[in-house]
């Protein structure tokens, strides 16, 4: 493991996978922001760059302390309840689904402008299928493709900027003066910047992706991906918007808003540059599709391990890819594509509001981490005021997008509700099974044979769920801390068996601890407590041995928050969870 593991992603590979998603915004966010902010669009985009800078520290602190896949889901799972974490997971999956379908469709629309004569919808389905196969082959192959796309994209944007600057130097700034004199929104410059900022927040979608596959990255790479993504969008988005304002009369914007950068390239560098930008758009939008598949695979595997989805999805191929998750995600994307008949404007709302909600929840998770996990070691810390300010900016952008497109928000709610219902069923399946058992017993006489068979099956299923043992490693904590552990298990896990393990040193006495556990055993009769004393040193090797000997997965093992004197990082414990 560690930096010597050849299967881990290096800085360029990890940056490319998530960078293709966020940098693809350069193709449309400038035009979108200019529509609402006019000649001040570049200011709105600079404000967005500031917000992204604040989130660099927020993500760096959280993932540095809890370097596990799952992004917002991971931090909320370790700082709040499973239900809140599940909501973050739902929003992230919705964002990825919308990103995949929109990006694939937009890529094929760009290609259709270059090469007429093919149907966009089947072509979009083929793109989704291609990246499904690529994701199944493994993250190594996916990274190689992502790097090629990312480097071509950066080169294309750099050529566009150079050509546009040269065009300005040789043709003057008459257009800039003309555009600068255009009237702003009647409600004033502040409201104009607010609308522009809300639209420009689309330009940071994809920033959350790196946190969803952090376990596949080499040590130290994650923070560098945040920096690299911030540099790319903070430079190109405001600069390109300013160049558009300086070169293209804004009254012509409506004619070319779907391929504005290609038009800018053709204007400043000739037809070859416009063609290059169009080809680049196809490639980088396809790269955003790849980001969705990689990100959702890491996230759904994590929530399946935590029993929010059936274990069916955990099966892996020889490459280590959870192919059942990837295929299921592909089927969802295809169903959405054909359900909307390629008219994906409604999905844009799901895309916008999902990722903004995920960003806000990640910020909230950072605050909870500061409050509940003060002693947990982390490589950097975001200042409290910075976190609050970043969350406020995201909420402002969320509200602004509701103002810009209320129908899109309603569509977002329509997609969110069934997803929430599905997760609610998984979280409460034990209660649902028990209710079903009670109903069957009530109907026992008229449908005796059916009721007996169903009752037997459901009780067997319920027994299987409750028979899963959990483990809590204690340092000899007092009864108050152990009581919180019992409350957490009772409220968040469906189990009736809990092993309390103490790794004792020579001369240690657990007499008081045993007395406390006897009290708790009587206080929680529905959970069988088994106390085990072990000799040795607590660490990854002991956890590995106990997980194998007892056949208990490591993510069903808990510890309290370690101090900064603890010898190991949380990630080295193999998925052991923090519950206090």
N, C-alpha and C positions, 0 to 999 in steps of 0.2 A: 504494500500500500504506500501512501505518501507520494512524494514527488517522483519516486523511481517507478511507479506503476505506469506502464506504457499505455494503458487504456484510459488514463485520466486526461482531461482536456488541458492544453496549455493556454496561455493568455490569448493568442491570436484565434485559436479555435473557439474558445468559449465566447470571446467578444464577437466573433463572426456570427455564431448561432443566434445570440440575442440581439446583436447589432443590426442584422438584416431587417428585423422587425421594426426597431425604433428608427433606423435611418431611412426606411422606406417612406416614412412620413414626409421626408423632404419633397417627395413627388406631388403631394397634394396639400400639405398644411399651409404653405405660403399662399396659394390661391385662395384657400378657404378663409384664412385670416384676413387677407386683403378685402374680401367681400364684406366683412363686418367692421374692420378697423381702417380700411382705406390706406392712405399714405402713412398711417401710424402703425401698420401691421408689424413692422420690425420691432417696435417698442414692446408690443404684446408678446412677441416671441422671445425677447430678452427677459421679460418677467418670467416666462415659462422656464427659461434656462436657469434663472435664480431658484425657482421651485425645485427643479431637478437637482441643483447643487445641494439644497437642504436635504433632499431624500438620499443623496449619496451617503451622508453620515448616518441617517436613520437605518438604511439597509445594511450599511457596514457594521453598525453596532449589533443589530439583531442577529444577522447571519454569522457574525464573528462569535457571538455568544452561543448560538444554536445552529451550527453548520450542518443542517439536515435539509433534505428536499422538502418542498411544500410551501415555501414563501410565507404569505400571510397566514395560511392554515397552520404551518409549523409553529410560528410564534404565538398565535392565539391558543393553540392546543396546549402549549406549555405555560401559558400565563392566565388563561381564562377557562371556559368550559368547552366540552366537545361540541356542543350545539353551536356556539358562536364560531368556533373554528370551522365547523361544517359549512356554515353560511359563507365564509371566506372562500372555501374550496369550491362551492357552487358558483360563485361569482367569477372565480378564476377560470373554471372550465367553460362557462358561458363566453367569457372574453376570448379564450383560445378558439372556441368553435366559430365564433363570429369572425375572428381574425383570419382563420384558415379559409373560410368560404369567400369572404370579401376579397382577400388578397389574391386567391386563385382566380376569381372572376375578373377582378380588375386587370390582372396580368394578361388574361386572354382578351380582354377588351383592347388593351394596348397593342397586342399582337394582331388583333383583327384590323386595327387601323393601318398596320403595315402590310399585312397579307390578307386580302379579302378572300371570301369563298369558303369559310368554315363556320360551323355553328358554335357559338360561344359556350353554351351550356354543356354539351358533351365534352368539349375541350377542357372546361373547368373540372369536370368529373375525372378526366384522364390525369390532369395535374394532381388532384387529390390522391388518386390511386398511385401515381408515381412516388409521391412522398410517403405514402403509407408503406410501400415496399422498401423504400430507402430507410425509413425509421426502423422497420423490422430487422433489416440487415445489421443494425447496430449504430451506436452514436459515433464511432470512429469514422465510418463511411459518410455519415451525415455531416460531420465536422469538415471533412475534406471538401465536399460540395459547397458548404456554407462559406468557407474561407475564399474559394474562387469567386463566388458571387459578391462577397463583401469587398474584396479588393477591386474588382471591376467597377463596383458602385462608387467607391471612393475616388477612383481615377476619373470616372465619368463626371462626377460632381465637380471635381477640381478643374477639369478641362472647361466645364461650363462657366465656373467662376472666372477663370483666367480669360476666356473668350469675351465674357460680358464686361470685365474691367477694361480690356483692350478696346472694345467697342465704344465704351464711354469716353475713353481718352481720345479716340479719333473722331467721334461724332458729337461730343459736347453733352451738356446736361439740360437741353431745352425741354425734353419730356419730363424730367424730374421737376423742373420749375412749374410746368403745366399741371402735373399731378398734385404738387404740393399746395396749389391754390384751390383745389376742389373742396367744396364744403363738407364738413363732418356731420355726424348724426345730430339732429336738432336737440337731443337731450344733453349734448356736451361732450367734451373730450374724455372725461372720466368714464362715462357710460360707453363711449366708443371703444376705449381700451378694455373695458370689462367684457364686452361682447367679443372683441378680438382675442382676448386672453382665454375665454371659455372655448372658443373654436380652436385656438392654438394648443390647448391641452391635449388634443389628439396627437400632437407631435411627440409626446413622451410615452405613448402606448408601446409596450414592449420592454420598458425599463424594469418591470417586475419579473421578467422571464428568467433572468440569470439566477434568481433565488430559488427557482423551482427545479434546477438541476445542479445545485452547488456540490452535491456529493460526487458528481462525475467530473469535477474540476480539480486540478492539482492545488495543493495548499498555497494560499496567498494570491490565487488567480482571481477570486471573486471580486475583491475590492478594485482590482485593476480593470475588470469589465465595466464596473460602475463609472470609473473615471473615463474610460475610453468612450463609452456611450455618451456621457455628458459632453465631452469635447466635440464629438461629431455633430450632435444636434445643436449645441450652443453656438457653433461656428456657422454651419451651413444654413440652418433655418433662417436666422435673422439676416445673414448676408444675402442669401438668394432672394428673400422678400424685398430687401432694399434695392437690389439690382433690378428686379422686376419693376418696381416703382420708378426707377430711374430710366428704364429703357422702353417699357411698353405702356402706352396710354391706357389708363384704367378703364376707360369707356369700352375698350376692346376686350376686356377680361372675360366677359361672358361667352364670347365666341370660342375661347380656347381654354376654359377653366379645367376641362377633363384631361388635357395634355399640355398644361401651361409651360412646364419646363422644356418639353420637346419644342414648343413654339419659340421659347426664349433661345434655345440652342440654334434653331434654324435662322433666327433673326440675327444673332450675334456671330455665329461661326459658319453658317451655311447649312445646306441640306444634310451634309454628312454628320454634323453634330446633333441635329434634330433626330436623325435616324439612330445615332448612338444612344442618345438619352432614352428613346423609346425602347430599344433593345435592353438597356440597363433597367428600365422600369419593369419589363417582363421578368428579368432575372431576379431582381431584388424583392419583388412582390412574391415570387416563388420561394425565395429565401425566407420570407415571413411565414409562409405556409409551413416550411420545415421547422421554424422556431416553435410554432404551435404544437406540432407533433412531438417534438423533443420535450417541451415544457409540460404538456398534459400527461405524457407518459410518466415523468418523474412524480408529478403531483398525484395522479390516480393510483400509482403503485403505493405511495405513502398512505393515502387514506384507506386503501384496501387492507394494508397491514394493520391499520387501526380499526378494522371491522366496520367501516362505514359502507363498504361495498362487499359483495360476496367474494370468498377466497378463490373462486373460479378465475378471476382476473390475474392472479399472481403467477400463473404458469409462464415460464420463460423458455426461449429457444437456446440453442448452443451459443449464440452471440450475447446472451444475457438480456435480450429485449423482451419486454412483457407484451408479446404480440397480440394477445387477446384484448388488452387495453387499446392498443393502436388500431386494431381492426374495428373495435366498437366505436372509437372516435371517428374513424372514416365513415362508418355507416350513418352516424349522427349527422356528419357534415353533408353527406350525399342526400339524406332525407330533407335537410333544411334547404339545400340547393334546389331540389326539384319541387319542394313545397312552395317556395317563393318564385318558381319559374324564372330564376335568374334575376328577378327584380329585387335586389338585395338592399334597397334603401332602408327598409325597415330594420334589417340586421345591423345597420350602422348605429342605431340607438342602443342595441344590446352591447355592441362593441364599446361605445363611448362610456355608457353608465357603468358597465361591469368593471372595466379597468380602473375608472375613477374611484369606484367603491372599494376595490381591492387596495388601491394606494392609500385611501383614508384609513382602512382597517389595519394596514401595515403600520401606519403612524400610531394608531391607537395601541397596537401590539407593542410598539417601542415604549410607550408610556407605561404600560402594564409591566413590561420587563424591568423598567427602572424602579417601579414600586415594589414588585413582588420578588424580583431576582437581583437584589442589590449586590449580593456577594458573588454572583456568577461572573467569572473572568471574561473579558471581551477586549479585543485589540484596540477599539476606539469607542468614544462615546459622543452622541449628539446632545447638544445643550437642550434643556427642556423647552426654552422659549423658541428654539429653532423648530422643534418637533411640533409644537402648538401652531406656529406660524405656517408650517408646511401643510398641516391638516386643514387649517383655515383656508389656504389657497385652493386645496383640492375641493373642499366643500363649496367654495365660491364658484369654481369651474363647473361642478355638478349642477348647482342652481342655475348658472348661466346657460348650460346646455338644455335645461328644461325650458327656459325662456326661448331659446333659439328653435327648439323642435319639441313641442309638447307631445306630438303623436309618437315620436321615437321613444320617449320615456314610457308611454303607455305600452308600446311593443315590448320594451325591456321588462316591464312588470309581467306581461303575458308569458314570457319565456321563463321568468324567475319563479313564478308560482309553482308550476309542475315540478321543477327541479327541487324546490324546497320540500314539496310533498314527498318526493321519492326519498330524500335523505331523512325526512322525519319518520318515514316508515322504517328505514333501517335502524335509526336510533331508538325507536320504540317497538322493535319487533318482538321483544319478550312480552311486553304488555299486550300487543296485538294477538300473539299466540295464546296467551292466557285467556284473553277475552273470547277468542275463537273456541278454546277448550270449554269455557263456561257455556257458550252458546250451544255447542254440540251436545254437552251434557243435558241441557234443557230440552233439546229436541231428541233425546235419546230413544224414547219409546217409539214414536212414529217412524223413525229412520234408524232402527237399532243397528243393523249390520253396517250401514255407512258410518254411523256415529262411532261405533267401536273401532273400526279401522282407522278413521281419521283421528280419533282421540289418541290411539296408540302412536300414530306417526308424529302428531304434534308434540306429544309429551316426550317422545324420543328426541325430536329436534330441540325442544326446550332444554332437556337434560344435557344435550351436547353443548348448547350455548353456555349453560350455567356451569358445566363441568370444567371449563377452561380455568386453570389456576393462575393466579397472579402472585407476584413476589414484591415485597418492599424491604429494602436493605436499611436497617436502622443502626445508628451509632450509639444506641442506648438512650433514645430520646425520651422526654417526659411524656406523661399521659395526655397533655394538651396537644402536642404535635401528633402523637399517634391517633388521637381522636379525629384530627383533621384529615389524616390519611384515610381512616375508615369512612368519613363523610364523603371524601372524593371518590373512593371506590364504589360506595353505595349509590352515589348520584350519577356517575359517569360510565361505570362498567357493569356488564351483566355477568356476574360471577357469584359463586357461593363459597369459594375457597381462596384463602389468602395466606401465603407463607410470609411470616415476619422473620427475617434473617439477620443475625448479628455476627459479624466477624470479630471475634474477641481476641485480645492479646493475653499473655500470661498474667495471671493475677487479677484480671477483670472479674467483677461480680455482676451478675444480671438478676439478682434477687428482686430488686425494686422493679425492674422491667417486667419480670414474670408476673409480679403482683398486678401491675398496670394492665397487662394483657388479659389477665383473668377478669378484671373489671370490664374491659372492652368486649370480651367474648360474651359476657352476659348482656351488655348494652346493645350488641348487634347480633341477635340470635340467628338472623338469616344468613350470616357469613361465618363460615367455620375458620377460625384462626389457628394456624399451626406455627409454633415458635421453634426455630432451629438455631442452634449455636454452632458456629464453625470456627476452626482455628486457621490462621493464615493471614494473607494480606488482600484487602479488597482491591480489585482492579480488573482489567479486561480478561485476564486469564481465568480468574475465578468465575467471572460472569459466563464466559464461554463454556467452562466445565459444567456449571450448574444448569445452564440452558440445555446442554446436551443430555446430562444425566436425568434431569427432570422433564425433558421434552416440553419446555416452556419457552416460546419465542422471546427474544430480548426486549421487544417493544411492549411485552406484558410485565416487564420488570420496572420498578420505580425506585427513585432515590429522592431525597430532599435536595435543596440547592446546595452544591458544594461551595466551600470557601475558596478564596484565591490561593490558599495553601494546598489545595487538592492536587495530587500528582498528575492527574490525567485531565484531558479535555473531554467534554461531554461526547463529542463525536467519536472518540476512541473507545467508548463503552458499547458501541455497536447498536445504538438505537434505544438504550435505556432511557426512560422518560422521567422528566422532572415533574413532580406534582405539588411542590410547595416552594 
